[in-house]
Amino acid sequence: MSRRTRGVVLVGLLTTLLLAGFGSYYASRSPDGLARVAIDKGMDKGAQIHAFGDSPLAGYSVREVGSQRLSRGLAGVAGVGLTFLLVGAITVGVRGRGADSEPGGRRAGQTTGGGGARL
């Protein structure tokens, strides 16, 4: 990664972390989208807590943290961090199979080692 690209990624990551950490407290807790339609149409009557309902980040907050502002901010930062790691891992995996690689694990233009013939 070039120095300029690294700088852009770091500035973007820091900006996102700041917005997630401070802005998540102000996010609405009211249901929206499909959750709102389900409530309006009465389809939420049989709703149950899902398998991750007791997880540490359930409800967009961190359990065991006394301050609601801090709890929601930490949940936002954790979400950004996990997303960044996931996208980074996918990017590294995809880059490993770049367009300039050939079958057999050799890069384009790499010699075979025997007679010096180019592939």
C-alpha positions as a Markdown table, in Angstrom:
| # | Residue | x | y | z |
|---|---|---|---|---|
| 1 | Met | 0.0 | 0.0 | 0.0 |
| 2 | Ser | 1.4 | 3.4 | -1.0 |
| 3 | Arg | 2.1 | 6.0 | 1.6 |
| 4 | Arg | -0.7 | 8.2 | 0.3 |
| 5 | Thr | -3.2 | 5.4 | 0.3 |
| 6 | Arg | -2.3 | 4.5 | 3.8 |
| 7 | Gly | -2.8 | 8.1 | 4.9 |
| 8 | Val | -6.3 | 8.2 | 3.3 |
| 9 | Val | -7.3 | 4.9 | 4.9 |
| 10 | Leu | -6.1 | 6.1 | 8.3 |
| 11 | Val | -7.9 | 9.4 | 8.1 |
| 12 | Gly | -11.1 | 7.7 | 7.0 |
| 13 | Leu | -10.8 | 5.1 | 9.8 |
| 14 | Leu | -10.2 | 7.8 | 12.4 |
| 15 | Thr | -13.1 | 9.9 | 11.1 |
| 16 | Thr | -15.4 | 6.9 | 11.1 |
| 17 | Leu | -14.3 | 5.9 | 14.7 |
| 18 | Leu | -15.0 | 9.5 | 15.9 |
| 19 | Leu | -18.4 | 9.6 | 14.3 |
| 20 | Ala | -19.3 | 6.2 | 15.6 |
| 21 | Gly | -18.0 | 6.9 | 19.1 |
| 22 | Phe | -19.7 | 10.3 | 19.5 |
| 23 | Gly | -22.6 | 10.2 | 17.1 |
| 24 | Ser | -24.0 | 6.8 | 18.1 |
| 25 | Tyr | -25.4 | 8.3 | 21.3 |
| 26 | Tyr | -27.6 | 10.5 | 19.3 |
| 27 | Ala | -29.0 | 7.8 | 17.0 |
| 28 | Ser | -32.7 | 7.2 | 17.4 |
| 29 | Arg | -33.8 | 4.2 | 19.4 |
| 30 | Ser | -37.2 | 4.2 | 17.7 |
| 31 | Pro | -37.9 | 1.4 | 15.4 |
| 32 | Asp | -37.8 | 2.2 | 11.7 |
| 33 | Gly | -38.0 | 0.4 | 8.3 |
| 34 | Leu | -39.3 | -3.1 | 8.5 |
| 35 | Ala | -39.5 | -3.1 | 12.3 |
| 36 | Arg | -41.9 | -0.1 | 12.2 |
| 37 | Val | -44.0 | -1.7 | 9.5 |
| 38 | Ala | -44.2 | -4.9 | 11.6 |
| 39 | Ile | -45.4 | -3.0 | 14.6 |
| 40 | Asp | -47.9 | -1.0 | 12.6 |
| 41 | Lys | -49.4 | -4.1 | 10.9 |
| 42 | Gly | -49.4 | -6.1 | 14.1 |
| 43 | Met | -46.9 | -8.7 | 12.8 |
| 44 | Asp | -44.6 | -8.3 | 15.9 |
| 45 | Lys | -47.0 | -10.1 | 18.3 |
| 46 | Gly | -45.1 | -13.4 | 18.0 |
| 47 | Ala | -41.7 | -11.9 | 17.9 |
| 48 | Gln | -39.0 | -13.6 | 20.1 |
| 49 | Ile | -35.5 | -12.6 | 21.1 |
| 50 | His | -33.0 | -14.0 | 18.6 |
| 51 | Ala | -30.0 | -16.1 | 19.3 |
| 52 | Phe | -27.7 | -13.1 | 19.7 |
| 53 | Gly | -30.2 | -11.2 | 22.0 |
| 54 | Asp | -27.9 | -11.7 | 25.0 |
| 55 | Ser | -24.7 | -10.9 | 23.3 |
| 56 | Pro | -22.4 | -8.2 | 24.7 |
| 57 | Leu | -23.3 | -5.7 | 21.9 |
| 58 | Ala | -27.1 | -6.5 | 21.7 |
| 59 | Gly | -29.3 | -3.4 | 21.5 |
| 60 | Tyr | -26.5 | -1.2 | 20.1 |
| 61 | Ser | -24.9 | -0.9 | 23.5 |
| 62 | Val | -22.2 | -2.6 | 25.6 |
| 63 | Arg | -23.4 | -4.6 | 28.5 |
| 64 | Glu | -21.9 | -4.0 | 31.9 |
| 65 | Val | -21.1 | -0.3 | 31.2 |
| 66 | Gly | -22.9 | 2.0 | 33.5 |
| 67 | Ser | -23.0 | 5.2 | 31.4 |
| 68 | Gln | -25.5 | 4.9 | 28.5 |
| 69 | Arg | -23.5 | 7.5 | 26.4 |
| 70 | Leu | -20.2 | 5.5 | 26.9 |
| 71 | Ser | -22.0 | 2.2 | 26.3 |
| 72 | Arg | -23.5 | 3.2 | 23.0 |
| 73 | Gly | -20.2 | 4.9 | 21.9 |
| 74 | Leu | -18.2 | 1.8 | 22.6 |
| 75 | Ala | -20.7 | -0.3 | 20.7 |
| 76 | Gly | -20.3 | 2.0 | 17.7 |
| 77 | Val | -16.6 | 1.9 | 17.8 |
| 78 | Ala | -16.6 | -1.9 | 18.2 |
| 79 | Gly | -18.9 | -2.1 | 15.1 |
| 80 | Val | -16.6 | 0.0 | 13.0 |
| 81 | Gly | -13.6 | -1.9 | 14.2 |
| 82 | Leu | -15.1 | -5.3 | 13.4 |
| 83 | Thr | -16.3 | -4.0 | 10.0 |
| 84 | Phe | -12.8 | -2.6 | 9.2 |
| 85 | Leu | -11.1 | -5.9 | 10.1 |
| 86 | Leu | -13.6 | -8.0 | 8.1 |
| 87 | Val | -13.2 | -5.7 | 5.0 |
| 88 | Gly | -9.4 | -5.7 | 5.4 |
| 89 | Ala | -9.3 | -9.5 | 5.6 |
| 90 | Ile | -11.5 | -9.8 | 2.5 |
| 91 | Thr | -9.3 | -7.3 | 0.7 |
| 92 | Val | -6.1 | -9.2 | 1.6 |
| 93 | Gly | -7.7 | -12.4 | 0.4 |
| 94 | Val | -8.8 | -11.0 | -2.9 |
| 95 | Arg | -5.5 | -9.2 | -3.5 |
| 96 | Gly | -3.7 | -12.6 | -3.0 |
| 97 | Arg | -5.4 | -13.8 | -6.2 |
| 98 | Gly | -4.5 | -10.7 | -8.2 |
| 99 | Ala | -5.0 | -10.4 | -12.0 |
| 100 | Asp | -1.3 | -10.8 | -12.7 |
| 101 | Ser | -1.0 | -14.2 | -11.1 |
| 102 | Glu | -1.1 | -17.4 | -13.2 |
| 103 | Pro | -2.0 | -21.0 | -12.4 |
| 104 | Gly | 0.7 | -22.8 | -10.4 |
| 105 | Gly | 1.3 | -19.9 | -8.0 |
| 106 | Arg | 3.8 | -18.1 | -10.4 |
| 107 | Arg | 3.5 | -14.4 | -11.2 |
| 108 | Ala | 3.4 | -13.3 | -14.8 |
| 109 | Gly | 6.9 | -12.9 | -16.2 |
| 110 | Gln | 8.5 | -15.2 | -13.5 |
| 111 | Thr | 11.0 | -17.7 | -14.9 |
| 112 | Thr | 10.6 | -21.4 | -14.3 |
| 113 | Gly | 14.1 | -21.7 | -12.9 |
| 114 | Gly | 15.1 | -24.4 | -15.3 |
| 115 | Gly | 16.3 | -23.1 | -18.6 |
| 116 | Gly | 15.4 | -19.5 | -18.0 |
| 117 | Ala | 12.4 | -19.6 | -20.3 |
| 118 | Arg | 9.7 | -17.1 | -19.5 |
| 119 | Leu | 6.1 | -18.2 | -19.0 |
